[in-house]
Amino acid sequence: MADHERPDVLMMSEITVDGKLTLRRGASSKILMKYMAPETEILLHQTRAACDAIMVGANTIRIDNSFLTVRLVEGKSPLRVIPSSLADIPPDANVLGPDARTVIAVSEAAPAEKVARLRASGVDIVVAGVSQIDLPELMRILKADYGVKRMMIEGGPTLNWSMLNHRLVDEIRLIHLPFIVGGADTPSLVGGMHIETEKEMIRLSLKRQFMCGSNLVTEWNVLYGDVCGDGA
């Protein structure tokens, strides 16, 4: 589990059998999400309600324009956290609305006028990093200043990889959709990972698997460190 200075982090995502998040690059993940079973949609909102915060990347906001709120079950919507190094969040983004509290994390390089515009919309601005978002520092701020003990991420491949690369993800919950979409450049669960040896692979331990409506759901613990030894 997470160290005491940051929240416990759950990565949750729907994926196709071939590990894709969307139909093609630039397409909204909502296209595939509409094929989730009703029971699985409820599970997603139950998970949101059980977390103190939810984080997605700025590119996901630009493509999906999600609300990131709890709607299908009783419960409070989590704090919405959007890392955006240059504060380039569209002015009509739903996360800037009053449905839930929102934190936009920016770097010191973010243009002042963009930061001012976001702050005027009523969101909190957190500075974490010089030119890029310092994710470990952002996690510490969320725990110390906002009391976030458990956070989920519904990120795209870039955010997912960055969080895993910094060893900031403790658990992964996957909703498996019975489709294959293909495409060499179609976004998959994790991007940006160009490893050289098997020692760099991130090892997982299956914790639970179950059917939720017509969807298989798998839950994994993330085990950082070397993969199975030479004798495996």
C-alpha positions as CSV (number, residue, x, y, z in Angstrom):
1,M,0.0,0.0,0.0
2,A,1.0,3.6,-0.3
3,D,3.4,5.3,2.1
4,H,2.0,7.6,4.7
5,E,2.9,10.8,2.7
6,R,0.6,10.1,-0.2
7,P,-2.9,8.7,-0.9
8,D,-3.6,5.1,-1.7
9,V,-4.1,5.1,-5.5
10,L,-6.4,2.9,-7.5
11,M,-6.2,2.9,-11.3
12,M,-9.5,2.0,-12.9
13,S,-10.3,1.6,-16.6
14,E,-12.3,-0.2,-19.2
15,I,-10.2,-2.0,-21.8
16,T,-10.8,-4.2,-24.8
17,V,-9.4,-7.7,-25.1
18,D,-6.4,-6.2,-26.9
19,G,-5.9,-3.6,-24.1
20,K,-7.2,-0.6,-25.9
21,L,-9.0,2.4,-24.3
22,T,-10.7,3.8,-27.4
23,L,-11.5,3.0,-31.0
24,R,-8.7,5.1,-32.4
25,R,-6.4,7.9,-31.5
26,G,-8.3,11.0,-30.6
27,A,-11.6,9.2,-30.1
28,S,-13.5,9.5,-26.8
29,S,-13.4,6.6,-24.4
30,K,-17.1,7.2,-23.9
31,I,-17.7,5.3,-27.2
32,L,-16.5,2.1,-25.6
33,M,-17.9,2.8,-22.2
34,K,-21.4,2.7,-23.5
35,Y,-20.9,-1.1,-24.0
36,M,-20.3,-1.6,-20.3
37,A,-23.1,-3.5,-18.5
38,P,-25.4,-1.4,-16.3
39,E,-24.0,-3.2,-13.2
40,T,-20.5,-2.2,-14.2
41,E,-21.5,1.5,-14.6
42,I,-22.8,1.3,-11.1
43,L,-19.5,-0.2,-9.9
44,L,-17.7,2.7,-11.5
45,H,-19.8,5.3,-9.7
46,Q,-19.6,3.3,-6.4
47,T,-15.8,3.4,-6.7
48,R,-15.9,7.2,-7.3
49,A,-18.1,7.6,-4.2
50,A,-15.7,5.5,-2.1
51,C,-12.7,7.8,-3.0
52,D,-11.7,11.2,-1.7
53,A,-10.4,12.3,-5.1
54,I,-10.4,11.3,-8.8
55,M,-7.7,12.3,-11.3
56,V,-7.6,12.4,-15.1
57,G,-5.1,14.1,-17.4
58,A,-5.8,17.3,-19.3
59,N,-5.8,15.5,-22.6
60,T,-8.6,13.2,-21.4
61,I,-10.6,16.3,-20.4
62,R,-10.1,17.8,-23.8
63,I,-11.3,14.6,-25.6
64,D,-14.0,13.3,-23.2
65,N,-15.1,16.4,-21.3
66,S,-16.2,14.3,-18.4
67,F,-17.9,15.6,-15.3
68,L,-16.1,13.0,-13.0
69,T,-19.0,13.1,-10.5
70,V,-21.1,10.5,-8.7
71,R,-24.4,10.1,-10.4
72,L,-25.7,6.5,-10.4
73,V,-25.4,5.8,-6.6
74,E,-25.8,7.7,-3.4
75,G,-22.6,9.4,-2.3
76,K,-20.5,12.5,-2.5
77,S,-18.6,13.3,-5.6
78,P,-14.8,13.2,-5.1
79,L,-12.4,16.0,-5.4
80,R,-11.5,16.3,-9.1
81,V,-7.8,16.6,-9.8
82,I,-6.5,17.6,-13.3
83,P,-2.7,17.8,-13.9
84,S,-2.1,20.4,-16.6
85,S,1.5,21.7,-16.8
86,L,0.6,24.7,-18.9
87,A,-3.0,25.3,-17.5
88,D,-4.5,24.5,-21.0
89,I,-7.9,23.4,-19.8
90,P,-10.7,24.4,-22.2
91,P,-12.9,27.2,-20.8
92,D,-16.0,25.1,-21.4
93,A,-14.7,22.0,-19.6
94,N,-17.3,20.4,-17.4
95,V,-14.8,19.9,-14.5
96,L,-14.8,23.7,-14.2
97,G,-18.4,23.6,-13.2
98,P,-20.0,23.7,-9.8
99,D,-20.8,20.0,-9.6
100,A,-17.8,19.2,-7.4
101,R,-14.6,20.8,-6.1
102,T,-11.8,20.8,-8.6
103,V,-8.0,21.2,-8.3
104,I,-6.0,22.1,-11.4
105,A,-2.3,21.3,-10.9
106,V,0.0,23.4,-13.0
107,S,3.8,23.9,-13.3
108,E,5.7,27.1,-12.7
109,A,5.9,27.5,-16.5
110,A,2.1,27.9,-16.9
111,P,1.1,31.2,-18.5
112,A,-0.2,33.6,-15.8
113,E,-3.2,34.6,-17.9
114,K,-4.3,31.0,-18.2
115,V,-3.9,30.4,-14.5
116,A,-5.9,33.5,-13.7
117,R,-8.7,32.4,-16.0
118,L,-8.9,29.0,-14.3
119,R,-8.8,30.5,-10.9
120,A,-11.6,32.9,-11.8
121,S,-13.8,29.9,-12.7
122,G,-13.7,28.9,-9.1
123,V,-11.2,26.0,-9.1
124,D,-8.2,25.6,-6.8
125,I,-4.8,26.0,-8.4
126,V,-1.9,24.0,-7.1
127,V,1.7,24.6,-8.4
128,A,3.7,21.4,-8.5
129,G,6.8,21.3,-10.6
130,V,9.0,23.6,-12.6
131,S,8.2,22.8,-16.3
132,Q,6.3,19.6,-15.9
133,I,3.9,18.3,-13.2
134,D,5.9,16.8,-10.3
135,L,3.4,13.9,-9.6
136,P,5.0,12.8,-6.3
137,E,4.9,16.3,-5.0
138,L,1.2,16.7,-6.2
139,M,0.4,13.5,-4.3
140,R,2.0,14.9,-1.1
141,I,0.0,18.1,-1.5
142,L,-3.3,16.2,-2.0
143,K,-2.7,14.2,1.2
144,A,-1.4,17.1,3.4
145,D,-3.6,20.0,2.2
146,Y,-6.7,18.3,1.0
147,G,-6.9,15.3,3.3
148,V,-7.0,12.8,0.3
149,K,-6.5,9.3,1.7
150,R,-7.7,7.3,-1.3
151,M,-7.7,8.4,-4.9
152,M,-8.7,6.8,-8.1
153,I,-7.3,7.6,-11.6
154,E,-9.3,7.2,-14.8
155,G,-6.5,8.3,-16.9
156,G,-5.3,7.9,-20.4
157,P,-2.0,6.1,-21.4
158,T,0.3,9.1,-20.6
159,L,-1.0,9.7,-17.1
160,N,-1.3,6.0,-16.3
161,W,2.4,5.5,-17.3
162,S,3.6,8.5,-15.4
163,M,1.9,7.4,-12.2
164,L,3.2,3.8,-12.5
165,N,6.7,5.0,-13.4
166,H,6.8,7.1,-10.2
167,R,5.5,4.1,-8.2
168,L,2.3,5.9,-7.2
169,V,-0.3,3.3,-8.1
170,D,-1.2,0.6,-5.6
171,E,-4.1,-1.2,-7.2
172,I,-5.5,-1.6,-10.7
173,R,-9.2,-2.5,-11.5
174,L,-10.0,-3.4,-15.1
175,I,-13.3,-3.7,-16.8
176,H,-12.9,-6.1,-19.7
177,L,-14.9,-5.4,-22.8
178,P,-15.4,-8.3,-25.2
179,F,-14.0,-6.5,-28.3
180,I,-10.8,-6.2,-30.3
181,V,-10.2,-2.9,-32.0
182,G,-6.6,-3.1,-33.2
183,G,-4.6,-0.2,-34.4
184,A,-0.9,0.3,-33.9
185,D,-1.4,3.8,-32.6
186,T,-4.7,3.2,-30.8
187,P,-4.3,4.3,-27.1
188,S,-3.8,1.4,-24.7
189,L,-3.9,1.2,-21.0
190,V,-0.4,2.4,-20.5
191,G,1.7,4.4,-23.0
192,G,5.2,5.8,-23.0
193,M,6.8,2.6,-21.7
194,H,9.7,1.6,-23.9
195,I,11.5,-0.9,-21.7
196,E,14.8,-2.6,-22.6
197,T,14.8,-5.6,-20.3
198,E,12.3,-7.8,-18.5
199,K,13.6,-6.4,-15.2
200,E,11.9,-3.1,-16.1
201,M,8.4,-4.7,-16.3
202,I,6.0,-3.8,-13.6
203,R,4.7,-6.9,-12.0
204,L,1.1,-7.4,-10.8
205,S,-0.5,-9.9,-8.5
206,L,-4.1,-10.9,-9.2
207,K,-6.2,-10.1,-6.2
208,R,-9.7,-10.8,-7.4
209,Q,-11.8,-11.5,-10.5
210,F,-15.5,-11.5,-10.9
211,M,-18.4,-11.0,-13.3
212,C,-20.2,-7.7,-13.0
213,G,-23.2,-8.1,-15.2
214,S,-21.8,-9.2,-18.5
215,N,-18.3,-7.8,-17.9
216,L,-15.3,-9.5,-16.4
217,V,-13.6,-7.3,-13.8
218,T,-10.1,-8.1,-12.6
219,E,-8.4,-6.5,-9.6
220,W,-4.6,-6.4,-9.3
221,N,-2.0,-5.3,-6.7
222,V,1.0,-3.5,-8.1
223,L,4.3,-5.1,-7.1
224,Y,7.2,-2.7,-7.7
225,G,10.7,-4.2,-8.1
226,D,12.2,-7.0,-10.1
227,V,10.0,-9.5,-12.0
228,C,10.2,-13.2,-11.2
229,G,13.7,-14.4,-10.6
230,D,16.0,-16.1,-13.1
231,G,14.8,-19.6,-12.1
232,A,11.1,-18.9,-12.9
